Amino acid sequence: MIGINYEARAYMSNNTSTSQEDSAKVSAVYKRFGVDLSDSSLMTQAITHKSFAHGSVPTNEKLGHLGRTFLELHVTEQKWDKVNSNKTLRSSVAHSIATDKLAKVARSMGVDEIMRWKSPSSTPGAKTGEDTVLANTMEAIVGAVYHDKGSKAARELITKHIYTY
């Protein structure tokens, strides 16, 4: 499945119906997560990788850091009494929120259809680095939810869609 090439579309047309269509797709993905952010620009920022438009628009890096930190905290809390050593705890948390798992969740929810990024490969249709970008975008979505709606909403998103125990 090939994601939307936002960069090419942004340079090809200034047609507002296209951006309304894209906004509707973004909103639909967030609704699948059960999330209604109060700021649509935050939704867009969460799905925008630094490779998109050469970083000339707000990107998801800070939101991704926030989301990753919160994911680690939440999963650590859930595993705290279930493991015996710090080494086992760290390994278990890392495994639970690994790139491949986050990318799989992101794909299953349609994030690959809306994320804004530019593949480093010059081959049309190539997906070089896509799992990493999907995982980072998933972390940024968690960060956006935490930033906009608070820890309770972020925990609900994680529990329902990412770490289901």
N, C-alpha and C positions, 0 to 999 in steps of 0.2 A: 504494500500500500504506500503510495507516494503522498507526502504531505503537501499542503498548499504552499506554493512558492510566493510568499508575500512580497519578497523583495522585487521580483520580476513584475508582479502586478502593481506594486507601488510606483514603479517607473514607467509602466506602460499606460496608465490611465489615472485620471483624477476623478473618475466617476464615483459620485457619492453612494450610488446604489451598491457598488462593490464593497465599499467599506461598511455599509449597513449590513450587507450580507455576511461579511466577515465578523462583524460585531455580534450578529445573531448566532453564528457558529460558536464563537467564544463563549457567549452566554449559555448556550445549550450544553457545552462541556461542563461549565461550572455548575449548572443545574444538575447534571448527572452526579456530581460530587455532593449535591445537596447544599450548595453554597450560593449565597447571593451577596456579593461584595457591594458595599455602598459606593465605591469609586471605580468606574469602568476603566479609568486609566491604570489603576492598580492591577486589574485583570490583564490588561494588555502588557504591562511591564513584566508581570510574572511569566508570561509565555515568550518573552523576547530575549534571546541569547545575545551575547556581546558580538557575535559574528554578523548579526543582522544589521544592515545599513552601516557597516563599519563603526558601530558603537555610537552613531550620531543621535540615537534615541535612547531614552531610559531603558536599562537592561535589568535582568533578573538576578544579578550577582548578589546584591545585598539581601534581597528577599530569599534567595537560595541559601545563603549562610544562616539566616534566621531560621528558615524551615529545617535545615539539616540539624542545627543545634537543638531545636525543639523535638524533632523526630528522635534524636539520640536520647534526650532526656526522657521522653515518654516511654520508649521501648526499654530503656534502662530501668525505669520504675516498675514496669510490668514484669521484668525478668529478675528483679532484685532478690526475691526470696526463692527463686527457682534454681539458682546456680550457687556453687560453693566457693568459687575463687574469683578474684578480680580478672585474671587472665581469661577464664571461661566466660565471665560476664561480658568483657570487651569483645571477645570473639563472637559470642552469641548475638550481641547487639549489631555488630558489623554485618554479620550474615543476614540478619533480619531486614536490614535496610540497604542491602547491597545494590549496586548499580543495575544489575540485571533484573532484580525484583522490582525496583522502582520503575524501570523502563517498561516492564511488563504491565504494571498497574496503569501507567500513563497511556500505553497503547490501548489497553482494554477500555479506557474511558474516553478515547478519541483525542488525547492531547497531541498525538503525532499529526493529526489533521489540522491543528490550529497553531502549533508552535512556530515562532518566527526565528529562523536561523538560516545560515548559509553553509552548506556542506563544503568541507575543504577539498573535496574531490571535484575534478573537472569533468568527470564522466556523468552524463545525464542519468538520473535515477540512482546513482550510487548513494549508499547510506553510511559512509565512513563517519564514525563518531556519533551516530544517531542515538545509540543507547545511552551514552554519557550525557548528551544534551537533553534527552528525554528525562533521565534521572534528575539532572540539575533543574529542569523545568518543574518536575514533580515536587522537588524540595522547595522551589520558589512559590508554587501554589500553596503549599503548607505555610510558608512564611507570610504570604499575602493574607491568608485566612487568619493567621495569628495576629498579624499587624492590624487588620481591619476589624475582626470580630472577637479576638481574644483567645485565651488558652482553651476554654471549654469547647469552642467551635473547632479549633485546630485538633484537639484530642478526638472529637467526634469524627472528623474527617479521617484521621489516622486509624482509629479503631474500626471504622466501617469499611475503609478502602485499602489501607496499606498494611497495617499490622493487626491481623484479625485473631491473634493468639492461637 
